[in-house]
């Protein structure tokens, strides 16, 4: 299996993703939100880039039971139903709902992947299921969403965990960035709290009162859901 | 000291370099060529992006003793005086000469740094001198040139060595990518041959017969020259 990593959303290029199987990783917190909500019975996420676009889309989908979801600067957007805290996406809130979703980093990545063969959503919480799903595939690109248009260590170490795990199951051919992230990950024997103790985005969330979200998102393998993009929507296929 | 790293040339953005002290790293081989040639008495390098631009510039500078230098796909360009092998830049060839220089990756980076406060050239061979020069500075951006518009481990591990060394001398504030590269570097206790054994660009050079260049470029601290960019030229200031 050939594995490459794209370091952050704005570095996505067509030649890097075309006809490849892509995993979008935005650990803190969009990926973790989508996995959790689909586990709890949400119909689908519709990722959009701007707050205005989200509000416009909500009017168009008048036949579906819509929720407006997402964040800017880590906080819930004015007038939106839900923010970007995964544990707020409970069954009683999201079951049967279609969620229009806009975040600072994760949805930006999702809207730049039209040429990919398939697009999946990855995070620490669904890692085991994700690795299992990829055992039969051959050409994988891990897209780290990043933070504010820059590299973010939380996403990068999640990509590294994927590489570390799948390497135990099959032969891999790693790009330079894949090798580098794996070495960094192994330096601390995969201890996420130690690896991420100086991660900018993680510490920003803690300072803004989202320490519980951070702990939730750093749990491994708490969900079997691997969301997939189908016709512009993120859904649970099986 | 605040330290950030730009992963490869095409990810240079104005907001990341503006008014900062920038070190351009293209270990294999442009940085190593420039350090070696300036050590051997070359007047200056004029970095240009294209082969055609190099030929045009050579006509303009008719009063200077010009050499056309550089590579494409690792090989010397037709009709050029020198390729990208640092050890070919001997005193008898380069002393007193102005070198018009175009390479696949390194000169691309150099021509995107107009807004930087100052631009220096770094490689393993001048690391000690580079660290010494930066002891009094506060805001540093390490620009990895990369290979074919992608991340390259040789440049990244050179950036990591800089961080590892300067961290012994003064307090540092590291970006997420800086932290990650440093951890990868430390995983193999800084053993460059072990770190870079699967580096794509390094192995390409070896396959193309440039194994001696690789060994030369991975030597640490063999030169005291820290090239600087002044008015679009790379020169030795002292």
Interface residues (C-beta under 8 A of the other chain):
Chain A: X7 X10 X11 X13 X147 X149 X150 X151 X152 X153 X156 X174 X175 X176 X177 X179 X180 X181 X183 X184 X186 X187 X188 X195 X198 X199 X200 X201
Chain B: X7 X10 X11 X13 X147 X149 X150 X151 X152 X153 X156 X174 X175 X176 X177 X179 X180 X181 X183 X184 X186 X187 X188 X195 X198 X199 X200 X201
